[in-house]
Amino acid sequence: MARSLRDSFSGFGSELLERIREDHNARLDDAAFEERVIGINKTIAALREAEVEDEKIIYLMQKYWDLRLSEVKEIMRQNRYTEEE
């Protein structure tokens, strides 16, 4: 019976450790994504404050942040909406 019990728990520690690592990495990925979004929003706000034309902002965001045209336009639309509130 002891052998059966031991076999049942064999590998439990490594499975638990792996799950902890996966959870930690998922939180890091979420945090990195949030920081990226904050950086993008601040960049757009700074460029607008500097009175850079929208077309130039779109170009720069695509070039330096590797965003698609639709992504930049949506972010800029959302930023305009929050600026008006």
Contacts in CASP RR format, 6 or more apart in sequence:
PFRMAT RR
TARGET T0000
AUTHOR 0000-0000-0000
METHOD contacts of the structure
MODEL  1
MARSLRDSFSGFGSELLERIREDHNARLDDAAFEERVIGINKTIAALREA
EVEDEKIIYLMQKYWDLRLSEVKEIMRQNRYTEEE
40 61 0 8 1.000
40 65 0 8 1.000
40 67 0 8 1.000
40 75 0 8 1.000
41 75 0 8 1.000
41 79 0 8 1.000
43 61 0 8 1.000
43 65 0 8 1.000
44 57 0 8 1.000
44 61 0 8 1.000
44 75 0 8 1.000
44 76 0 8 1.000
44 79 0 8 1.000
45 79 0 8 1.000
47 56 0 8 1.000
47 57 0 8 1.000
47 60 0 8 1.000
48 57 0 8 1.000
48 79 0 8 1.000
52 60 0 8 1.000
54 76 0 8 1.000
57 72 0 8 1.000
57 76 0 8 1.000
58 69 0 8 1.000
58 72 0 8 1.000
58 73 0 8 1.000
58 76 0 8 1.000
61 67 0 8 1.000
61 72 0 8 1.000
61 75 0 8 1.000
62 68 0 8 1.000
62 69 0 8 1.000
62 72 0 8 1.000
67 75 0 8 1.000
END
